[in-house]
Every structure is written in C-alpha cells, then in structure tokens.
Amino acid sequence: MAAWVTVVTGSMCALMIWVSYRAGGQDRFTLFDDAMISMTYGRTWAEGGGLVWYPGAPTVEGYTNPLWTAMMAGFHAVGLSAGSAAFAVMVTSMVLVIGCALLAMSITAEIAGDHGWAALAAGVMTGVFAPLVFWSLRGMEV
C-alpha cells in the first residue's frame, strides 16, 4: 500500500513541478511570492550579508518561517542558483507531501484496523489533496 501512495503522490507532485516556463532556452522554476521573500532573505544570509532583505538593508524580520528560510539559505550556500534553489525547495516539498500521505495512511491503518482500503484511501486522498500539493510545491511551509 505504501508503494501505491508513494507512486500516486509522487506522480501528482512531479506533474505539478513540471509546470514551469521557458525563458532564454531554459526551464525556470519559481515559488509563490511570499516564499520568494523567504528565499531572498536566505540568499542574502548565505552570501554573508546577514538575515536581511538585501545586503546593507535594515534588520527587519520580513519572514515568518525561520527554519524554512534557513533551509533555503542552505540551498544557496551550496551554490545553487535562484531557479535551482526553487527547484530544490519543490523537490523537498514533494518528499514532505509524500511523508504526510504515508503518515495519514499509517494513522488510518492504526485506527481502522483490518480495513486496509481505508488506510490506502486516506494516504491517496492526502497525497492528491490539491491545496496541500499546490501550496507545498509553490514553496509555502504548509
């Protein structure tokens, strides 16, 4: 059952990640504007400018997700470009959505007992729940 949930959820996420635009002959991956604000703070931090909007900017907390921003900074610290870092956030989100779907399946299996179909249904429904998948893959820390 876990394999089915993983395949269905992963396929849904991969399809949504593939939706990108081409510019200059390259695929460009972007995130939702609030997520890109966090990404900008993370990039400035990774480049040594501090946890600010841009180098030399006043210290103002313009993000509400310090751990997510730190993860984004990590992607920039290893040398990923803006588009590649956005893609890395999407892939990380895909892994987390699959984890949520498997967790929902596991919890339902514990509650439902011998009704394996209920656990499978819970996992698949969580993994293809459009708002969860969309906002996760757009970079929000849902």
N, CA, C and O of each residue as an XYZ file, in Angstrom:
568
protein
N       0.815     -1.204      0.000
C       0.000      0.000      0.000
C       0.857      1.265      0.000
O       0.539      2.241     -0.680
N       1.931      1.237      0.760
C       2.788      2.419      0.834
C       3.376      2.744     -0.535
O       3.558      3.913     -0.875
N       3.667      1.724     -1.306
C       4.223      1.961     -2.645
C       3.204      2.677     -3.534
O       3.558      3.588     -4.282
N       1.930      2.257     -3.446
C       0.888      2.913     -4.240
C       0.743      4.379     -3.850
O       0.658      5.258     -4.707
N       0.717      4.626     -2.553
C       0.580      6.007     -2.078
C       1.773      6.842     -2.536
O       1.606      7.983     -2.966
N       2.959      6.281     -2.445
C       4.166      6.996     -2.866
C       4.140      7.290     -4.359
O       4.469      8.400     -4.776
N       3.754      6.312     -5.165
C       3.722      6.491     -6.626
C       2.658      7.518     -7.018
O       2.925      8.404     -7.830
N       1.471      7.408     -6.456
C       0.391      8.333     -6.811
C       0.742      9.753     -6.378
O       0.600     10.696     -7.155
N       1.196      9.901     -5.147
C       1.549     11.230     -4.643
C       2.743     11.801     -5.398
O       2.734     12.967     -5.793
N       3.758     10.989     -5.595
C       4.934     11.443     -6.331
C       4.607     11.852     -7.751
O       5.161     12.829     -8.257
N       3.715     11.119     -8.403
C       3.310     11.459     -9.767
C       2.569     12.787     -9.806
O       2.812     13.620    -10.680
N       1.668     12.977     -8.858
C       0.920     14.246     -8.792
C       1.882     15.410     -8.573
O       1.777     16.441     -9.238
N       2.806     15.245     -7.655
C       3.772     16.308     -7.363
C       4.693     16.559     -8.548
O       4.947     17.711     -8.899
N       5.195     15.505     -9.167
C       6.106     15.653    -10.308
C       5.416     16.378    -11.456
O       6.032     17.208    -12.125
N       4.151     16.074    -11.689
C       3.405     16.751    -12.740
C       3.295     18.245    -12.445
O       3.451     19.073    -13.342
N       3.029     18.584    -11.194
C       2.899     19.995    -10.838
C       4.247     20.714    -10.855
O       4.308     21.900    -11.180
N       5.315     20.021    -10.514
C       6.645     20.632    -10.585
C       7.005     20.918    -12.038
O       7.626     21.938    -12.338
N       6.617     20.025    -12.935
C       6.976     20.177    -14.333
C       6.373     21.445    -14.952
O       6.869     21.944    -15.962
N       5.304     21.961    -14.341
C       4.684     23.184    -14.846
C       5.638     24.332    -14.539
O       5.722     24.811    -13.408
N       6.345     24.755    -15.563
C       7.308     25.843    -15.431
C       7.226     26.653    -16.709
O       6.422     26.352    -17.591
N       8.030     27.647    -16.809
C       8.050     28.418    -18.050
C       9.458     28.414    -18.624
O      10.441     28.267    -17.898
N       9.537     28.576    -19.917
C      10.825     28.607    -20.593
C      11.193     30.054    -20.884
O      10.388     30.830    -21.398
N      12.413     30.389    -20.547
C      12.931     31.719    -20.843
C      14.406     31.570    -21.176
O      15.152     30.933    -20.431
N      14.819     32.136    -22.259
C      16.213     32.045    -22.653
C      16.647     30.617    -22.917
O      17.816     30.275    -22.739
N      15.691     29.764    -23.350
C      16.035     28.384    -23.652
C      16.179     27.484    -22.441
O      16.636     26.348    -22.569
N      15.794     27.971    -21.260
C      15.920     27.169    -20.039
C      14.584     27.106    -19.308
O      13.768     28.025    -19.383
N      14.383     25.992    -18.597
C      13.240     25.922    -17.689
C      13.557     26.771    -16.478
O      14.665     26.708    -15.947
N      12.612     27.551    -16.043
C      12.787     28.405    -14.865
C      11.765     27.975    -13.826
O      10.564     27.947    -14.096
N      12.239     27.647    -12.658
C      11.351     27.256    -11.574
C      11.231     28.418    -10.598
O      12.226     29.028    -10.206
N      10.021     28.704    -10.222
C       9.778     29.810     -9.294
C       8.864     29.337     -8.180
O       8.237     28.282     -8.272
N       8.801     30.135     -7.132
C       7.929     29.861     -5.995
C       6.926     30.997     -5.859
O       7.030     32.016     -6.542
N       5.972     30.815     -4.987
C       4.986     31.842     -4.657
C       5.716     33.062     -4.096
O       6.795     32.926     -3.520
N       5.143     34.239     -4.258
C       5.870     35.455     -3.885
C       6.295     35.486     -2.418
O       7.404     35.934     -2.126
N       5.463     35.030     -1.488
C       5.868     35.009     -0.079
C       7.054     34.066      0.144
O       7.951     34.357      0.934
N       7.043     32.942     -0.557
C       8.163     32.005     -0.437
C       9.430     32.613     -1.028
O      10.525     32.377     -0.517
N       9.293     33.389     -2.095
C      10.473     34.032     -2.693
C      11.035     35.121     -1.775
O      12.230     35.409     -1.826
N      10.196     35.721     -0.948
C      10.703     36.673      0.048
C      11.612     35.929      1.022
O      12.716     36.383      1.321
N      11.148     34.796      1.508
C      11.983     33.979      2.393
C      13.253     33.538      1.681
O      14.330     33.518      2.276
N      13.124     33.183      0.394
C      14.279     32.759     -0.389
C      15.292     33.904     -0.506
O      16.499     33.669     -0.445
N      14.817     35.126     -0.672
C      15.715     36.281     -0.774
C      16.457     36.510      0.533
O      17.659     36.776      0.528
N      15.747     36.408      1.652
C      16.411     36.516      2.957
C      17.456     35.415      3.100
O      18.570     35.665      3.561
N      17.095     34.197      2.702
C      18.026     33.078      2.797
C      19.246     33.265      1.918
O      20.363     32.953      2.329
N      19.039     33.777      0.699
C      20.171     34.003     -0.206
C      21.123     35.061      0.363
O      22.340     34.880      0.351
N      20.555     36.165      0.860
C      21.397     37.220      1.426
C      22.182     36.689      2.620
O      23.357     37.010      2.793
N      21.530     35.882      3.432
C      22.180     35.280      4.593
C      23.314     34.353      4.141
O      24.419     34.409      4.681
N      23.036     33.506      3.153
C      24.048     32.555      2.663
C      25.245     33.263      2.036
O      26.365     32.756      2.082
N      25.006     34.428      1.454
C      26.082     35.183      0.823
C      26.846     36.054      1.815
O      27.754     36.786      1.422
N      26.488     35.983      3.097
C      27.225     36.702      4.131
C      26.707     38.091      4.438
O      27.345     38.830      5.186
N      25.565     38.467      3.880
C      25.004     39.801      4.111
C      24.102     39.887      5.318
O      23.516     40.937      5.585
N      23.984     38.800      6.048
C      23.105     38.778      7.209
C      21.694     38.371      6.828
O      21.367     38.224      5.650
N      20.874     38.195      7.834
C      19.497     37.757      7.619
C      18.621     38.987      7.367
O      17.774     39.353      8.183
N      18.856     39.609      6.209
C      18.143     40.819      5.805
C      17.673     40.680      4.361
O      18.071     39.749      3.660
N      16.833     41.601      3.924
C      16.245     41.553      2.584
C      17.317     41.643      1.497
O      17.278     40.885      0.528
N      18.251     42.543      1.646
C      19.354     42.705      0.710
C      20.560     43.199      1.503
O      20.384     43.747      2.591
N      21.767     43.025      0.999
C      22.956     43.457      1.752
C      22.863     44.940      2.125
O      22.611     45.795      1.276
N      23.067     45.217      3.391
C      23.015     46.585      3.886
C      21.629     47.045      4.297
O      21.482     48.158      4.801
N      20.618     46.229      4.098
C      19.252     46.606      4.467
C      19.116     46.640      5.978
O      19.869     45.970      6.685
N      18.160     47.416      6.481
C      17.925     47.420      7.924
C      17.450     46.042      8.391
O      16.836     45.291      7.633
N      17.742     45.734      9.631
C      17.340     44.451     10.192
C      15.846     44.483     10.514
O      15.415     45.063     11.511
N      15.079     43.847      9.648
C      13.628     43.764      9.803
C      13.254     42.318      9.511
O      13.679     41.754      8.503
N      12.467     41.726     10.380
C      12.055     40.354     10.130
C      10.936     40.356      9.099
O       9.787     40.653      9.424
N      11.267     40.028      7.871
C      10.303     40.009      6.782
C       9.871     38.605      6.416
O       9.319     38.392      5.336
N      10.107     37.660      7.278
C       9.735     36.268      7.041
C       9.115     35.734      8.331
O       9.387     36.245      9.417
N       8.296     34.722      8.202
C       7.632     34.141      9.378
C       8.005     32.680      9.569
O       7.386     31.974     10.364
N       9.003     32.237      8.851
C       9.346     30.816      8.831
C      10.856     30.635      8.945
O      11.503     30.309      7.950
N      11.436     30.836     10.127
C      12.894     30.817     10.236
C      13.550     29.497      9.817
O      14.614     29.523      9.200
N      12.961     28.370     10.126
C      13.583     27.097      9.728
C      13.524     26.893      8.219
O      14.480     26.397      7.621
N      12.422     27.266      7.607
C      12.270     27.149      6.160
C      13.247     28.096      5.464
O      13.863     27.736      4.461
N      13.383     29.308      6.005
C      14.328     30.277      5.465
C      15.762     29.763      5.604
O      16.578     29.947      4.700
N      16.067     29.125      6.723
C      17.398     28.545      6.930
C      17.662     27.429      5.916
O      18.775     27.305      5.405
N      16.645     26.619      5.626
C      16.802     25.564      4.631
C      17.082     26.186      3.261
O      17.940     25.704      2.521
N      16.356     27.256      2.928
C      16.571     27.941      1.651
C      17.978     28.539      1.591
O      18.631     28.509      0.548
N      18.432     29.077      2.713
C      19.798     29.607      2.778
C      20.798     28.487      2.516
O      21.808     28.702      1.846
N      20.528     27.306      3.033
C      21.399     26.158      2.808
C      21.513     25.807      1.332
O      22.593     25.461      0.855
N      20.401     25.894      0.608
C      20.447     25.622     -0.830
C      21.340     26.633     -1.550
O      22.076     26.278     -2.470
N      21.267     27.890     -1.123
C      22.129     28.907     -1.733
C      23.583     28.729     -1.283
O      24.508     28.969     -2.059
N      23.779     28.314     -0.045
C      25.138     28.147      0.486
C      25.916     27.065     -0.253
O      27.141     27.136     -0.350
N      25.214     26.066     -0.773
C      25.913     25.021     -1.534
C      26.094     25.406     -2.993
O      26.606     24.617     -3.788
N      25.676     26.621     -3.350
C      25.943     27.137     -4.685
C      24.824     27.029     -5.694
O      25.053     27.251     -6.883
N      23.610     26.693     -5.258
C      22.506     26.611     -6.219
C      22.081     28.012     -6.651
O      22.060     28.940     -5.843
N      21.747     28.155     -7.923
C      21.227     29.419     -8.435
C      19.791     29.587     -7.939
O      19.232     28.680     -7.324
N      19.205     30.738     -8.207
C      17.837     31.010     -7.741
C      16.851     29.969     -8.262
O      16.047     29.437     -7.497
N      16.911     29.676     -9.574
C      16.000     28.693    -10.148
C      16.245     27.293     -9.625
O      15.300     26.545     -9.371
N      17.506     26.936     -9.463
C      17.840     25.611     -8.934
C      17.445     25.489     -7.474
O      16.998     24.427     -7.040
N      17.603     26.564     -6.709
C      17.180     26.542     -5.301
C      15.666     26.399     -5.210
O      15.159     25.678     -4.351
N      14.941     27.085     -6.095
C      13.481     26.952     -6.115
C      13.091     25.512     -6.445
O      12.175     24.958     -5.837
N      13.786     24.913     -7.403
C      13.526     23.516     -7.750
C      13.822     22.598     -6.564
O      13.075     21.655     -6.306
N      14.917     22.875     -5.842
C      15.259     22.079     -4.652
C      14.185     22.196     -3.580
O      13.870     21.213     -2.909
N      13.616     23.395     -3.411
C      12.517     23.580     -2.454
C      11.310     22.751     -2.896
O      10.654     22.119     -2.069
N      11.022     22.751     -4.187
C       9.895     21.961     -4.705
C      10.095     20.476     -4.454
O       9.166     19.786     -4.034
N      11.293     19.980     -4.705
C      11.578     18.557     -4.502
C      11.498     18.226     -3.010
O      10.962     17.183     -2.637
N      12.024     19.101     -2.164
C      11.913     18.898     -0.713
C      10.450     18.847     -0.298
O      10.052     18.008      0.510
N       9.660     19.747     -0.853
C       8.232     19.764     -0.543
C       7.551     18.488     -1.024
O       6.666     17.965     -0.347
N       7.954     17.986     -2.179
C       7.382     16.740     -2.682
C       7.659     15.599     -1.703
O       6.767     14.805     -1.403
N       8.876     15.519     -1.213
C       9.231     14.477     -0.237
C       8.381     14.631      1.029
O       7.917     13.640      1.592
N       8.182     15.864      1.471
C       7.383     16.103      2.675
C       5.913     15.768      2.456
O       5.267     15.240      3.361
N       5.369     16.063      1.274
C       3.972     15.703      0.981
C       3.821     14.183      0.947
O       2.844     13.648      1.470
N       4.775     13.489      0.339
C       4.733     12.020      0.340
C       4.772     11.515      1.782
O       4.037     10.595      2.140
N       5.624     12.113      2.600
C       5.682     11.737      4.015
C       4.361     11.958      4.726
O       3.940     11.125      5.529
N       3.702     13.072      4.440
C       2.382     13.347      5.038
C       1.359     12.305      4.609
O       0.560     11.836      5.420
N       1.389     11.948      3.331
C       0.450     10.945      2.820
C       0.690      9.590      3.485
O      -0.258      8.898      3.857
N       1.949      9.219      3.631
C       2.266      7.943      4.290
C       1.900      7.980      5.768
O       1.452      6.978      6.326
N       2.088      9.123      6.394
C       1.695      9.263      7.796
C       0.185      9.159      7.944
O      -0.299      8.504      8.868
N      -0.567      9.793      7.049
C      -2.030      9.688      7.091
C      -2.470      8.240      6.910
O      -3.395      7.774      7.575
N      -1.800      7.538      6.008
C      -2.102      6.121      5.787
C      -1.821      5.301      7.050
O      -2.615      4.442      7.431
N      -0.696      5.575      7.684
C      -0.307      4.847      8.881
C      -1.274      5.092     10.041
O      -1.676      4.157     10.734
N      -1.634      6.333     10.237
C      -2.570      6.673     11.319
C      -3.926      6.018     11.070
O      -4.541      5.472     11.987
N      -4.384      6.078      9.819
C      -5.678      5.471      9.489
C      -5.632      3.960      9.668
O      -6.602      3.368     10.144
N      -4.530      3.330      9.299
C      -4.393      1.879      9.478
C      -4.464      1.518     10.955
O      -5.048      0.500     11.328
N      -3.870      2.352     11.783
C      -3.907      2.109     13.237
C      -5.329      2.221     13.767
O      -5.740      1.437     14.622
N      -6.069      3.181     13.268
C      -7.433      3.405     13.743
C      -8.411      2.409     13.135
O      -9.270      1.872     13.835
N      -8.283      2.158     11.824
C      -9.262      1.344     11.103
C      -9.042     -0.156     11.259
O      -9.943     -0.940     10.961
N      -7.890     -0.564     11.709
C      -7.629     -1.989     11.900
C      -7.515     -2.734     10.588
O      -6.659     -2.410      9.764
N      -8.371     -3.735     10.378
C      -8.279     -4.623      9.220
C      -8.813     -4.027      7.921
O      -8.756     -4.683      6.881
N      -9.314     -2.841      7.954
C      -9.878     -2.212      6.756
C      -8.769     -1.499      5.982
O      -8.643     -0.276      6.035
N      -7.973     -2.283      5.266
C      -6.827     -1.747      4.534
C      -7.196     -0.713      3.500
O      -6.410      0.187      3.204
N      -8.393     -0.837      2.945
C      -8.824      0.130      1.939
C      -8.915      1.531      2.528
O      -8.666      2.513      1.829
N      -9.269      1.636      3.807
C      -9.402      2.950      4.441
C      -8.036      3.631      4.543
O      -7.914      4.832      4.301
N      -7.018      2.859      4.902
C      -5.673      3.415      5.007
C      -5.168      3.856      3.639
O      -4.584      4.931      3.502
N      -5.396      3.022      2.625
C      -4.983      3.374      1.274
C      -5.698      4.634      0.805
O      -5.080      5.532      0.232
N      -7.002      4.696      1.051
C      -7.779      5.869      0.641
C      -7.285      7.132      1.346
O      -7.155      8.185      0.722
N      -7.013      7.025      2.639
C      -6.522      8.194      3.382
C      -5.183      8.674      2.851
O      -4.957      9.876      2.717
N      -4.300      7.741      2.552
C      -2.991      8.110      2.014
C      -3.088      8.768      0.657
O      -2.460      9.798      0.412
N      -3.879      8.172     -0.231
C      -4.022      8.728     -1.584
C      -4.729     10.083     -1.536
O      -4.305     11.027     -2.203
N      -5.799     10.182     -0.753
C      -6.529     11.456     -0.687
C      -5.666     12.571     -0.115
O      -5.768     13.718     -0.548
N      -4.822     12.244      0.848
C      -3.901     13.255      1.380
C      -2.869     13.631      0.328
O      -2.560     14.809      0.150
N      -2.344     12.645     -0.360
C      -1.294     12.878     -1.344
C      -1.727     13.623     -2.585
O      -0.889     14.208     -3.270
N      -3.011     13.620     -2.896
C      -3.501     14.341     -4.070
C      -4.406     15.508     -3.684
O      -5.071     16.087     -4.543
N      -4.434     15.851     -2.414
C      -5.256     16.985     -1.964
C      -4.671     18.259     -2.559
O      -3.600     18.714     -2.157
N      -5.381     18.818     -3.509
C      -4.846     19.912     -4.341
C      -4.274     21.089     -3.550
O      -3.171     21.537     -3.867
N      -4.975     21.616     -2.528
C      -4.377     22.751     -1.808
C      -3.053     22.399     -1.130
O      -2.118     23.200     -1.150
N      -2.964     21.219     -0.536
C      -1.725     20.795      0.116
C      -0.595     20.685     -0.903
O       0.501     21.203     -0.691
N      -0.877     20.007     -2.007
C       0.152     19.804     -3.031
C       0.546     21.132     -3.667
O       1.735     21.423     -3.794
N      -0.425     21.935     -4.064
C      -0.132     23.195     -4.747
C       0.705     24.128     -3.884
O       1.761     24.597     -4.311
N       0.232     24.398     -2.662
C       0.939     25.375     -1.824
C       2.281     24.840     -1.335
O       3.222     25.611     -1.148
N       2.377     23.552     -1.130
C       3.671     22.978     -0.752
C       4.682     23.153     -1.872
O       5.810     23.589     -1.639
N       4.276     22.812     -3.084
C       5.200     22.892     -4.208
C       5.484     24.317     -4.660
O       6.444     24.551     -5.394
N       4.679     25.254     -4.240
C       4.932     26.663     -4.542
C       5.815     27.287     -3.486
O       6.062     28.493     -3.517
N       6.300     26.476     -2.540
C       7.308     26.942     -1.592
C       6.806     27.333     -0.216
O       7.587     27.771      0.628
N       5.525     27.180      0.016
C       5.000     27.527      1.342
C       5.253     26.377      2.304
O       5.278     25.212      1.905
N       5.436     26.710      3.550
C       5.818     25.723      4.555
C       4.599     25.060      5.185
O       4.531     24.891      6.402
N       3.635     24.685      4.339
C       2.429     24.031      4.846
C       2.770     22.657      5.367
O       1.888     21.939      5.839
